[in-house]
Amino acid sequence: MEVRRNMNGCILQLSHVLFTLVLLILTDHVMYAENEKGFCEMNLFEKNKTSLEFTKEVNTFDYVVIERYKSLSCCAKGYKTIKWYKDGNIISAGNRNITFHELREQNQTLISIRVTDLDNGTYTCKVSDGINEIQRKIQLKVMPEVTYMGPALLTYVTESYQYAQIGETARFFCEGFIGHGKKHNSQVAWVMDKTNTFPDTSDKRRYTKSVARAEDLIIGEYLIFKTVTKEDFGTYKCTISNGGSPKVFNVTLIEGDNPTMKIRTSYKATVVIISVFTCSVVLLIGVYMRWHLELHLFWKDHFGKLEDDNKEYDVFVCYDQTDTEFALGVLVHTLEKCYHYRCFVYERDSVAGDWIPEIYTMKIRSSRRFLMVLSPALAINSWCTYALYVAIEAMLNLHSKIICVVLQDIPWKNFKQTNGTSDHTLQHVLRVVKKVQWQPAVIERPHPLLKMCTSQKHKLHTSNLSDSNCGNSEESLSSAVLDGSKENIINSVKHTDTRIHPGSKRFWTSLRINLPPKRPTNIKRVS
């Protein structure tokens, strides 16, 4: 009975010891986790250059004693997401091969309550703002000894060469895993390489700051330059020791800008320049495609060579009587009243008794341009064809001097001479001369200048005009056959719409490009 009582007492005492031990371990983990809870809120970079970046150094290597609490941190700002990977595989709650499952500090810190050998490997944090992404890799090694007594191991040291300008800030960082070595002899310290003295200054312009984490198993020291001066440039030495052989690392501060950053900046500037150039080219092409006629006319009127050749007329206008309303009421009226061109029109400017061949030859040769209103009626008008041949003779090899305003397309296959053979001469001529297609104005939005000219135009009475301009249309019709009777030909050339449209802005721009240049001062509004 006594023995049984003693056994129960031992069991209770053992249970109490185990409970106390577990409670201490849990309390230790909780206190440790609480101590590292604000890790990404301390010792941040003083100067931030971009919206997405790391806010403090991310260690390259990390160490942990097996079965202990461990945190891996990747402190950043300006991000939307932080994703953690182990050996290239994303870390998720369902991954049973590792003990790192808990995320804290807005995913900046990855936590394991109790690490195992399975946690050895490379951890990658990928920080993204939705457009750009930055990442860092941490090589984690789990130490199998519960009490590590080996030499100090490097976890992070600033790159060997750092750049700064006078007046800027700078900082170096050196950190190492010391384990359970001789803690009273363990240290991480910065000294100036030339003098082997501590770099701190009395005014704290340059000073050091010691830090520790992982229950003081990892210790480090910052060397901070609040304001860089000329004397700060040089080499500094970081020594890491836990009582054994120290490890030494050199970092040199150089005056100037980081050449790597210069290359990145130059690359970005090049990309920006190329992008701006490409956009500008596309914009210019778009502007040219949309307004190339207007630009051409603007250049011609402002900078084109004036044709001061002492010729009497700018334009000789040839048309069939069927097109009189258009030729005189729109074409000639607008050219003279709106753009101040001087036009010759036979039925208006000739004197009674003038011999047609002679006056045609003389006036065509004293005109800078020959403008023909092209329609089916004109194609069978012998006098207009004659005028065209005179113009060709007078302006040989100067095709730009002859202009055709295409009022109506001509069905050439239907036109035959009286002997039954087709005359292709006019067709061949029209292939090489400048042609401008007539385009009526949009009634809702007429060109302002053309609207003004049209509003001042007097109604033409074709009954008061002479019987022929480029010859009598009715008489010329008798010399051709249009697959049928003379009556069919007359009907084919009559206009179905007797309204006079002022013409579109594009039509007048296209036509004026082929006419002699007029300085803007010579183009005035008609009052």
Secondary structure, 3 states (H helix, E strand, C coil): CHHHHHHHHHHHHHHHHHHHHHHHHHHHHHHHHHHCCCHHHCCCCCCCCCCCEECCCCCCEEEEECCCCEEEECCEECCCEEEEEECCEECCCCCCCCCCCEEECCCCEEEECCCCHHHCEEEEEEEECCCCEEEEEEEEEEECCCCCCCCCEEEEECCCEEEECCCCCEEEEEEEECCCCCHHHEEEEEEECCCCCCCCCCCCCEEEEEEEECCCCEEEEEEEECCCCHHHCEEEEEEEEECCCCEEEEEEEEECCCHHHHHHHHHHHHHHHHHHHHHHHHHHHHHHHHHHHHHHHHHHHHHCCCCCCCCCEEEEEECCHHHHHHHHHHHHHHHHHCCCCCEEEHHHHCCCCCCHHHHHHHHHHCEEEEEEEECHHHHCCHHHHHHHHHHHHHCCCCHHHEEEEECCCCCHHHCEECCCCCCCHHHHHHHHCEEEECCCCCCCCCCHHHHHHHHCCCCCCHHHCCCECCCEHHHHHCCEECCCCHHHHHHHHCCCCCCCCCCCHHHHHHHHHCCCCCCHHHCCCCC
